[in-house]
Amino acid sequence: MSLGPAHEQGLHIQDAPRAEPDAGHRTDVDVLIVGAGPTGLTAACEAIRHGLTVRIVDRKPSRSTFSKALVVHARTMEVFETMGVADQILAEGTRFAALNVHTRRRGPVRVDLLGLPWGDTAYPFWLSIPQYATERVLEAHLDQAGGKVEWGVTLDQIHDDHNHVQAALKHAGGRDETVRARWLLGCDGGRSRVRDDAGLSLDRSDAGATFVLADVKTTATLPEDEGHAFLAPEGLLLIVPMPEPRRWRIIAHVPQARQDTPVLIGEEFLDRLIRQRSGIAFGSHDVTWKSQFRLSHGLADHYRKGRVFLAGDAAHIHSPVGGQGLNTGVQDAHNLLWKLAAARRTGPAQADALLDSYEAERRPVAQAMVRGTARATSVLTTRKGIPRALLGLVAPTALARPSVQARFGRGVGMLDIAYRSDSSPLGAVRGPLTAGRRMPNPRLGSGERLYQRLSPLGLSWVVRGRPGEAHPHHSDPRWAGIPVHFLADDELMGLPELTTAAPVVLVRPDRYIAAVGQNLTPAAQPIPPRRWATKSGSA
């Protein structure tokens, strides 16, 4: 199969003349972002990096100091690398070495997280980092780029008049303001005002489980880079390492707790609960954050309505099992912002189809995550006698299998998330190079990784050279001005299976594969913009 020129596919070319589909309609800013958590901050940083003007507001008076989400996964670290903040994030966190799963019926099963078959990523680990530290790094990066968070600013109402979004804002000092934005992005959490004002909905389902959470120091001697999960008859207990020495995150299912009755979470309560379920004399002290919450799950009916978009918890809420929430929100923002920038440089019809692909790609990912975490939470918190007994017997046996443990690497690390045009998760696919999949990032013979060679903002061609096979020179107009990276087979030391894959690959700015083919030819048929990101075969 052949792969046609990018200009035949409706693809954004970085150096193409800027089209202004809404020229004549004045706007104050390209993107208005409501909510300055990890998702909103990622979106703001990416907006500036892609050349868009942006404002980001948050109703809170200042940044929260609560730790909240605690795990950053491999795929999100790749996003942070593209943004230029990976090193700062790494410096604030600690890597999980292992996860130990305990039951009453047998010894613990140790999952060696650092020894799993992670494959082609530069970040083969789970990173423990408090959400406030992640936000601090992202906000500093935004400041350095010339942006800033406007704290104490509340969204009052929005109106989408097709050519722009008009947002009424209320400042803490009493000043009212109206902002005309080309696009508005709601990153304002599970009870999103943006979602409600846009007429979108998110139906919550009660998971039927109450949890308590605390960040606490210990006098016990535990390996400070290993986590523990106790599947105890009294309820699930998670003990998770935090970067601060001797500080741990405690998460526990409390079956006896009533939804409307607060649990007194203190040192004595934590010590009693931990001793009962794990046998550890924890010696709790210096509790810096504690919370009681009722789990619920939900997914927005749509991620886009006109010029209004949802991302992060505004679009999906779910159990914290697996630590996917923050990561999914960051990846939502990363997917959307390059598309908004591309939409500024194309006609209205093409722009609309490209922006529709945001929901088509990201909503199925969240749908699968919400369903998966709901099932896992249900299994882990069941109080029924036989299922509970089976969990204690079956879980350790299953977790001891290498194939199951491997899921804690690439699977939980979100490296195998893929997109397809019918808006359902791609699932198992054949071959390392398939349109809609993440582009592999092998270590090359030079010692650098492939992503280091790709365009930081636009599309990139990756062309593998076989002996005796010739491809057009990089200056050939059929490459449509997109950077071309030629690789010899002997450079692919880190992922030799690529040497049998299709040799011509078009890579998107978010490092997903736009198209693959055997050669470059002008004879191929165009692909509509809504499908170019996921179509395999001729392009």
MIVO-611006 format. One record per residue (C-alpha): residue in one letter; x, y, z. Coordinates in steps of 0.001 Angstrom, whole numbers, padded with zeros to 6 digits, always signed. Each point is the difference from the previous one (the first is absolute). Layout:
AXYZ
...
END
This chain:
M+000000+000000+000000
S+001128+003538-000647
L+000022+003105+002106
G-000968+003238-001685
P+001255+003538+000561
A-001090+001755+003165
H-001687+002818-001895
E-002342-002579-001558
Q-001120-001170+003436
G-001212+003238+001531
L+002936-000062+002394
H+001299+003119+001662
I+003366+001082-001376
Q+001900+002021+002571
D+001221+002617-002477
A-003253+000315-001959
P-001650+003454-000184
R-002344+000620+002897
A-003655-000142-000921
E-002414+002014+002104
P-003388-001746-000278
D-001541+002514+002409
A+001786+003098-001304
G-002012+003146+000645
H-001189-001192+003395
R+002212+001521+002659
T+001177-002212+002845
D+002025+000915+003054
V+001819-003319+000241
D+000316-003250-001917
V-000653-002304+002968
L-001651+000708+003351
I+000656-002807+002492
V-002146-000376+003116
G+001773-001985+002719
A+003711+000047+000898
G+000601-003599+001033
P+002389-002281-001910
T-002322-000208-003019
G-000553+003738-000282
L+003667+000810+000569
T+001056-002507-002664
A-002489+001556-002406
A+001267+003530+000722
C+003645-000981-000445
E-000798-001843-003229
A-002029+002925-001336
I+002974+002311+000336
R+002416-002594-001373
H-002180-000358-003100
G-000230+003758-000525
L-003483+000681+001395
T-000940+002770+002398
V-001499-001247+003245
R-001520+000982+003314
I-000463-002441+002863
V-002261+000795+002968
D-000887-001826+003206
R-002603+000846+002618
K+002295-001020+002886
P+002001+002811+001625
S+003286-001911-000362
R+001463-003404-000747
S-000982-002871+002267
T+002696-001608+002144
F-001804-003355+000177
S+001828-002910-001593
K-003086-001448-001800
A+001049-002094-003026
L+003306-001740+000621
V+001142-001984-003045
V+001327+001174-003373
H+000235-002755-002609
A+002380-000618-002906
R-002157+001401-002781
T-000592+003198+001979
M+003746+000319+000547
E+000391-000127-003790
V-002498+002864-000239
F+001981+001938+002592
E+003190-000661-001974
T-001594+001504-003120
M-001030+003011+002081
G+003507+000380+001429
V-000750-000728+003679
A+000829-003704+000413
D+003252+000611+001884
Q-001686+002337+002466
I-002801-002512+000608
L+002520-002807+000566
A+001899+002119+002509
E-003171+000388+002110
G-000954-003685+000065
T+001172-003448+001001
R-000189-003149-002101
F-001973-003016+001165
A+002328-003002+000124
A-002710-002544+000766
L-003601-000654+000965
N-000583-002680+002656
V-003437-001619+000128
H-000939-001710+003266
T-002818-002392+000906
R-000683-002040+003134
R+000253-003341-001809
R+003535+000184-001434
G+003188+002025+000016
P+000241+003313-001844
V+000363+000166-003766
R+002655+002507-001023
V-000364+001780-003322
D+003432+001299-000995
L-001145+003162-001770
L+003470+001043-001132
G+000688-003464-001409
L-003132-000294-002152
P+000161-000144-003834
W-000747+003677-000577
G+001278+000022-003559
D+000714+003183-001923
T-000504+002777+002552
A+002566+002231+001672
Y-002105-000061+003203
P-000373-003662+001077
F-001457+000640+003451
W-002849+001400+002084
L+000923+003366+001467
S-001336+000964+003419
I-000443+003768+000087
P-002649+002029+001870
Q-002386+001884-002246
Y+001009+003332+001514
A+003600-000644-001090
T-001110-000840-003546
E-002091+003168-000062
R+002863+002068+001378
V+002306-001160-002810
L-002635+000658-002670
E-000884+003434+001373
A+003672+001017+000114
H+000356-001174-003599
L-003067+002047-000969
D+001465+003080+001703
Q+003280-000441-001873
A-001936-000188-003273
G-001697+003312+000716
G-003323-001248+001351
K-001493+000135+003477
V-002859-001457+001988
E-002667+002533+000963
W-001131-001124+003454
G-003281+000993+001598
V-001814+000285-003332
T-003346-001779-000338
L-001822-000880-003183
D-003520+001444+000185
Q-001432-001052-003356
I+000968-000742-003572
H-001606+000589-003356
D+001189-001609-003237
D-001076+002137-002949
H+001667-002295-002576
N+002796+002453-000861
H+001369+000224+003547
V-000841-000804+003622
Q-001012+002847+002261
A+000849-000690+003652
A-001130+002124+002951
L+002606-000054+002775
K-000209+001259+003574
H+003241+001022+001732
A+000521-000385+003741
G+000256+003766+000402
G-003494+000461-001392
R+000893+000915-003580
D-002068-001538-002775
E+001543-000745-003392
T-001156-001374-003327
V+002553-001952-002056
R-000436-000938-003657
A+001974-003174-000667
R+000431-001982-003187
W-000342-003181+002083
L-000805-000748+003642
L+001365-003032+001831
G-001648-001261+003201
C+002581-001588+002322
D-002015+000862+003094
G-000526-003404+001556
G-002762-002484+000632
R-002594+002703+000765
S+000958+002059-003042
R-001782+003324-000496
V+001202+000031-003613
R-001638-003373-000624
D-003300+001148+001501
D-000073+003334-001824
A+000826-001664-003318
G-003002-002302+000408
L+002107-003143+000303
S-000640-002626+002654
L+001861-002535+002103
D-002049-002635+001799
R+001653-001293+003149
S-000369-003594+001162
D+000603-000703+003674
A+002626-002714+000372
G-001407-000938+003385
A+003311+000313+001848
T+001315+002513+002518
F+003738+000563+000309
V+002226+001912+002374
L+003316+001484-001000
A+002897+001524+001949
D+003562+001144-000617
V+001909-000978+003120
K+003482-000679+001297
T+000972-003296+001622
T+002425-001376+002558
A-000088-003407-001738
T+002914-001104-002144
L-001288-000606-003519
P+001824+000174-003363
E-000825+003542-001030
D-000297-000737-003710
E-002446-002920+000214
G-003772+000067+000295
H-002270-002489+001762
A-003543-001188-000642
F-001718-002053+002717
L-003090-001965-001079
A-001188-000463+003562
P-003396-001347+001128
E-000598+003338+001742
G+000454+001902-003256
L+002563+001134-002557
L+003077+001891+001289
L+002580+001746-002179
I+003292+001345+001385
V+001705+002110-002660
P+003425+001691+000253
M+000285+003754-000367
P+003169+001928-000929
E+000433+001490+003493
P+002015-002430+002159
R-002137-002223+002261
R-003247+001523-001266
W-002667-002297-001457
R-003409+000263-001604
I-002543-002196+001766
I-003151-000938-001943
A-002540-002298+001623
H-003463-001259-000800
V-002202+000457+003074
P-003003-002321-000536
Q-001678+000941+003266
A+000073+003739-000697
R-003290+001702-000791
Q-000092+002463-002862
D-001321+002770+002247
T+002164-000753+003059
P+003561+001357+000065
V+002792-002287+001150
L+002375+001533+002552
I+003278-000519-001855
G+002838+000401+002470
E+003196-001707+001058
E-001750-002480+002307
F-002596-000893-002655
L+002688-000529-002658
D+002218-002112+002263
R-002924-002225+000972
L-001177-000420-003604
I+003509-000719-001363
R+000823-002475+002776
Q-003291-001840-000461
R+000392-000411-003769
S+003774-000340-000407
G+001473-000881+003384
I+002348+003002-000256
A+000568+002196+003069
F+000004+003156-002080
G+000580+002712+002587
S-002005+002649-001815
H+000873+003653+000542
D+000088+003345-001785
V-003186-000436-002041
T+000102+002723-002664
W-003122-000815-001991
K-003011-002205+000619
S-003225-000565-001840
Q-003102-002171-000080
F-001714-000524-003329
R-002703-002044-001644
L+001082-001473-003321
S-001984+000810-003113
H+000513-000449-003719
G-001157+001989-002991
L+000699+001086-003564
A-001157+003155-001793
D-002446-000590-002838
H+002224+002094-002277
Y+003434+001630+000218
R-000840+002791-002409
K-002881+002316-000650
G+000785+002604-002641
R+002997+001966+001235
V-000155-001408+003534
F+002056-003058+001005
L+000332-002099+003160
A+003133-001700+001310
G+001115-001813+003135
D-002460-000508+002863
A-002540+002255-001720
A-000286-002740-002617
H+000498-003165+002084
I-000037-000974+003680
H+000962-003382+001378
S+001641-002029+002729
P+003628+000849+000834
V+000946-003683-000493
G+002977-000011-002381
G+000687+003714+000319
Q-001372+000801-003466
G-001928+003233+000581
L+002686+002687-000061
N+001778-001851-002782
T-003086-000225-002186
G-000710+003702+000466
V+003524+001020-000981
Q-000231-002203-003083
D-003409+001505-000863
A+001540+003474-000037
H+003007-001151-002009
N-002273-001555-002634
L-002241+003056-000316
L+002386+002938-000044
W+002018-000933-003080
K-003316-000485-001798
L-001204+003458+001026
A+003254+001452-001336
A-000397-001969-003239
A-003595+001191-000337
R+001258+003602-000185
R+001801-000890-003227
T-002708-001708-001995
G-003480+000619-001347
P-003158-000181+002134
A-001181-003427-001195
Q+003394-001631+000431
A+000507+001711+003358
D-003360-001225+001250
A+000727-003600-000982
L+003440+000121+001600
L-001428+001368+003266
D-002704-002684-000014
S+002808-002567+000081
Y+000834+001110+003562
E-003181-001552+001379
A+000181-002927-002429
E+003451-000897+001323
R-000039+000960+003655
R-003518-000873+001143
P+000359-003752-000750
V+003245+000004+001985
A-001779+001460+003024
Q-002984-002296-000510
A+002235-003067+000142
M+001836+001400+003028
V-003207+000796+001896
R-001377-003475-000663
G+003276-001685+000899
T+000528+001864+003252
A-003655-000531+000949
R+000372-003760-000466
A+003307-000102+001868
T-001414+002044+002878
S-003056-002247+000201
V+002170-003113+000198
L+002397+001465+002559
T-002737+001308+002287
T-002494-002857-000163
R-001333-001095+003376
K-001757-003150-001200
G+001406-003104+001651
I+000757-002269-002958
P+001286+002717-002369
R+002115+001381+002838
A+001503-003411+000707
L+000642-000599-003699
L+001766+003367-000268
G+002429-001067+002727
L+000700-003248-001833
V-000030+001015-003646
A+001640+003434+000118
P+003426-001162+001244
T+000110-002837-002527
A-000918+002317-002879
L+002418+002717+001082
A+002876-002463+000104
R-000303-000525-003765
P+002498+001991-002121
S-002695+000856-002564
V-002178+001580+002704
Q+002914+001843+001561
A+000932+001408-003411
R-003277+001929+000046
F+001340+001999+002922
G+002638+001339-002370
R-001237+000929-003464
G-003690-000440+000817
V-000303+002096+003142
G+002719+002247-001434
M-002459+000886-002821
L+002522-000727-002761
D-002348-002231-001988
I-002945+002399-000237
A-000998+000233-003651
Y-002665+001744-002064
R-002209-001097-002855
S-002491+001748-002231
D-003116-001707+001365
S+000693+001533+003428
S+000542-003290+001793
P+003275-001028+001647
L+002240-001619-002575
G+000845-002915+002286
A+002418-002624-001247
V+001631+000947-003294
R+002592-001753-002072
G+003413+001448-000617
P+001813+002866+001692
L-001041+002600-002579
T-003734+000475-000487
A-001783+003298-000581
G-001640+001095+003236
R+002665-001526+002209
R+002673+001806+001940
M+003215+000227-002026
P+002654-002243+001618
N+002934+001809+001577
P+002938-002413-000303
R+003551+000841+000912
L+001895+000506-003238
G+003519-001104-000808
S+001206+003539+000701
G-001170-000332+003611
E-002836+002520-000277
R-003654-000956-000165
L-002171+000459-003081
Y-002212+002697+001576
Q+003054+002199+000408
R+000235+000247-003797
L-003647+000816-000676
S-001492+003442-000470
P-000886+001542+003389
L-003160+001645-001399
G-001072-001340-003381
L-000211-003171-002020
S+003039-002148-000745
W+000779-002644-002584
V+001942-003030+001225
V+001396-002000-002914
R+001887-003216+000453
G+002610-000759-002628
R+000405-003563-001221
P+003114-001059-001930
G-000408+000942-003653
E-003228+001915+000634
A-000170+003667-000962
H-002421+002652+001256
P-000446+003564-001266
H+002481+002557+001310
H-001219+001939+003034
S-000374+003084-002214
D-002481-001763-002307
P-003306+001944-000027
R-001933-003210+000577
W+001140+000145+003635
A-002054+003234+000175
G+002642+001851+002014
I-000278-002359+002965
P+003350-001009+001580
V+001181-003413-001183
H+002068-002282+002232
F+001721-002850-001804
L+000997-003003+002115
A+002187-002887-001001
D-001097-003427+001192
D+003161-000394+002042
E-000967+003095+002043
L-003045-001756+001417
M+001898-001909+002632
G-002621+000679+002654
L-002970-001393-001928
P+001140-002410-002753
E-003589-000958-000924
L-000311+003406-001673
T+002317-001231-002738
T-002858-002083-001454
A-002710+002672+000319
A-001185+002430-002670
P+002920+002321-000786
V-001811+003358-000353
V-001740+001412+003073
L-001624+003375+000593
V+000130+000968+003694
R-002296+002533+001642
P+001185+002684+002439
D-001308-002103+002905
R+002170-002936-001156
Y-002893-002047-001310
I+000139-001504-003482
A-002025+001849-002635
A+000628-002394-002902
V+002319-002761-001173
G+000928-001288-003443
Q+002536-001788-002140
N+001009+003083-001994
L-000851+003589-000799
T-002072+000601-003106
P-002342+002769-001175
A-002501-002576-001288
A-001630-000791+003337
Q-003505+001223+000786
P-000494+002772+002564
I-001177-000869+003516
P-002638+002175+001701
P+001515+001901+002965
R-002222-001763+002538
R+001572-003329-000988
W+003556+000845-000924
A+001185-000554+003562
T-001182-003575+000071
K-000058-001366-003542
S+002461-002726-000839
G+001045-001122-003452
S+000056+002496-002848
A-000041+003635+000944
END
